[in-house]
Amino acid sequence: MKREAGVLVSLLVLLGAVPAWADGITAMSASPNPTTTGHTIKVTLNGTLGPGKKCRIYSMLGEPGGPPGGQTVGVAESFPFTFDVSFKQPHDPGYIHAWTGTTGDFPCDGKGLNTTVKVTKGLVLQPGRVAASPCPPGWVVKAHEASSGFLTCVPRKPATRIQCPPNTQYVETDCMIGCQPVPR
């Protein structure tokens, strides 16, 4: 009887020491929210992974023209796991779906989560335009391509030139002003 009790206690200790892991995603968030078309949205997934486990992560946007069936965004070796997405068209709401695979390399529980973001049309800026500029204070938009989101900011030129010391001359380019020695 003592031997059976000892075996039972040993078995319970052993079973209690082996955790039950449900490898997969447990929470999801996206920021910034709201956002505009073409801007990067950082998606953060939280979840659980057993020791030495990895999960292949897939994502799909609720947007026409997105990859059919979604796309692989990476392999989570730990959580939180982040990846970037962007929408090409305005949506209210725009859906982001992320899930783990159940087969192939790095299978997990296969469960997925959705989150929504409000996506409005981005501003189309003209070179040098200051109103509604995404550039920091003291800078202006030099070039902007609405279709790709390409944007370049340059420092705003001061209203008056700086006073250069003797034996130097004023110099100005698209991205700087200053004084340089006068050639002799």
C-alpha positions as CSV (number, residue, x, y, z in Angstrom):
1,M,0.0,0.0,0.0
2,K,2.8,2.4,0.9
3,R,4.5,1.6,-2.5
4,E,1.3,2.4,-4.4
5,A,0.9,5.7,-2.6
6,G,4.5,6.6,-3.3
7,V,4.0,5.8,-7.0
8,L,0.8,7.8,-7.1
9,V,2.5,10.8,-5.4
10,S,5.4,10.5,-7.8
11,L,3.1,10.4,-10.8
12,L,1.1,13.5,-9.6
13,V,4.3,15.4,-9.1
14,L,5.6,14.4,-12.5
15,L,2.3,15.3,-14.2
16,G,2.1,18.6,-12.4
17,A,5.7,19.4,-13.5
18,V,4.8,19.1,-17.2
19,P,2.9,22.2,-18.4
20,A,0.2,22.0,-21.0
21,W,1.1,24.5,-23.7
22,A,-1.4,26.0,-26.2
23,D,1.0,27.5,-28.7
24,G,-0.6,30.4,-30.5
25,I,-2.0,33.9,-30.5
26,T,-4.0,35.2,-27.5
27,A,-4.2,39.0,-28.2
28,M,-3.8,41.4,-31.1
29,S,-3.5,45.2,-31.5
30,A,-2.7,47.7,-34.3
31,S,-1.4,51.2,-34.1
32,P,-1.8,54.0,-35.1
33,N,-5.5,53.8,-35.2
34,P,-7.0,55.7,-37.0
35,T,-4.5,56.0,-39.9
36,T,-4.2,57.1,-43.5
37,T,-3.7,55.2,-46.7
38,G,-0.1,54.2,-47.4
39,H,1.1,54.7,-43.8
40,T,2.6,51.8,-41.9
41,I,0.5,50.2,-39.2
42,K,2.4,48.2,-36.6
43,V,0.5,45.0,-35.6
44,T,1.4,43.4,-32.3
45,L,0.5,39.9,-31.4
46,N,0.7,38.4,-27.9
47,G,0.5,34.7,-27.3
48,T,2.1,31.6,-25.7
49,L,4.9,29.3,-26.8
50,G,6.2,26.2,-25.2
51,P,10.0,25.8,-24.6
52,G,11.8,25.7,-27.9
53,K,8.6,26.1,-30.0
54,K,8.1,28.5,-32.9
55,C,4.9,29.6,-34.7
56,R,4.6,30.5,-38.3
57,I,2.4,33.7,-38.5
58,Y,0.1,34.5,-41.4
59,S,-1.8,37.8,-42.1
60,M,-4.5,39.0,-44.5
61,L,-5.9,42.5,-44.9
62,G,-9.6,43.0,-45.6
63,E,-8.9,44.8,-48.8
64,P,-9.4,44.0,-52.5
65,G,-6.2,43.1,-54.2
66,G,-4.5,41.7,-51.1
67,P,-2.7,38.4,-51.4
68,P,-5.3,35.6,-51.8
69,G,-5.4,33.4,-48.7
70,G,-3.0,35.8,-46.9
71,Q,0.7,35.8,-46.6
72,T,3.4,34.6,-44.2
73,V,4.6,37.6,-42.1
74,G,7.2,35.7,-40.1
75,V,8.0,33.0,-37.5
76,A,7.4,33.9,-33.9
77,E,10.1,32.6,-31.6
78,S,8.6,34.6,-28.7
79,F,5.8,37.0,-28.0
80,P,5.0,39.8,-28.4
81,F,5.6,39.5,-32.2
82,T,5.2,42.5,-34.4
83,F,4.9,43.1,-38.2
84,D,3.9,46.0,-40.4
85,V,1.0,46.4,-42.9
86,S,-0.5,49.3,-44.8
87,F,-3.8,49.8,-46.7
88,K,-3.9,51.2,-50.2
89,Q,-7.5,52.3,-50.0
90,P,-9.6,54.0,-47.3
91,H,-11.7,51.7,-45.1
92,D,-14.0,52.2,-42.2
93,P,-13.4,49.7,-40.8
94,G,-10.3,48.0,-42.3
95,Y,-9.8,44.4,-41.1
96,I,-6.5,42.8,-40.2
97,H,-6.6,39.1,-39.7
98,A,-3.6,37.1,-38.2
99,W,-3.4,33.4,-37.5
100,T,-1.0,30.5,-37.0
101,G,-0.6,27.5,-39.2
102,T,-1.4,23.9,-38.1
103,T,0.8,22.1,-40.6
104,G,4.2,22.5,-42.3
105,D,7.2,24.2,-40.5
106,F,6.5,25.6,-37.0
107,P,2.8,24.5,-36.6
108,C,0.7,25.9,-33.8
109,D,-2.9,25.9,-32.7
110,G,-4.2,27.4,-36.0
111,K,-6.4,30.0,-34.2
112,G,-6.6,33.5,-35.4
113,L,-7.7,37.0,-34.3
114,N,-9.1,40.1,-36.1
115,T,-8.6,43.7,-35.4
116,T,-10.0,46.8,-37.1
117,V,-8.5,50.1,-38.0
118,K,-10.1,53.2,-39.5
119,V,-8.2,54.1,-42.7
120,T,-8.8,57.5,-44.3
121,K,-7.4,58.8,-47.6
122,G,-3.9,60.3,-47.1
123,L,-3.1,63.9,-48.0
124,V,-1.8,64.7,-51.4
125,L,0.8,67.4,-50.8
126,Q,2.5,69.7,-53.3
127,P,6.2,70.6,-53.1
128,G,6.8,73.4,-50.6
129,R,3.2,73.3,-49.2
130,V,3.2,74.1,-45.5
131,A,-0.5,73.6,-44.5
132,A,-1.2,70.1,-43.1
133,S,2.4,69.2,-43.6
134,P,3.6,65.9,-42.1
135,C,7.1,67.5,-41.7
136,P,8.3,68.6,-38.3
137,P,8.3,72.3,-37.4
138,G,10.8,74.3,-39.4
139,W,10.7,71.9,-42.3
140,V,8.7,71.8,-45.6
141,V,7.7,69.2,-48.1
142,K,10.0,69.2,-51.1
143,A,8.7,66.1,-53.0
144,H,5.7,63.8,-52.5
145,E,4.4,60.9,-54.6
146,A,0.9,60.0,-53.6
147,S,0.8,56.6,-55.2
148,S,3.8,55.2,-53.3
149,G,3.8,57.4,-50.2
150,F,7.3,58.8,-51.0
151,L,7.9,62.0,-49.1
152,T,10.9,64.3,-48.6
153,C,11.2,67.1,-46.1
154,V,13.8,69.8,-46.2
155,P,14.6,72.6,-43.7
156,R,12.7,75.8,-44.3
157,K,15.0,78.6,-45.5
158,P,15.3,81.5,-43.0
159,A,13.8,84.8,-44.1
160,T,17.2,86.5,-43.8
161,R,20.7,85.3,-44.6
162,I,23.1,84.5,-41.9
163,Q,26.0,87.0,-41.4
164,C,29.2,85.3,-42.5
165,P,32.5,86.2,-40.8
166,P,35.3,88.0,-42.8
167,N,37.0,85.9,-45.6
168,T,34.0,83.6,-45.9
169,Q,31.0,83.6,-48.3
170,Y,27.4,82.6,-47.9
171,V,26.5,79.2,-49.3
172,E,23.0,77.7,-49.7
173,T,21.8,74.3,-51.0
174,D,18.5,72.4,-50.8
175,C,19.3,71.0,-47.4
176,M,21.7,73.5,-45.8
177,I,22.9,77.0,-45.5
178,G,26.3,78.2,-44.1
179,C,29.6,80.0,-44.7
180,Q,32.6,78.7,-46.5
181,P,36.1,80.2,-47.0
182,V,36.5,82.5,-50.0
183,P,38.8,80.8,-52.6
184,R,42.1,82.7,-53.0
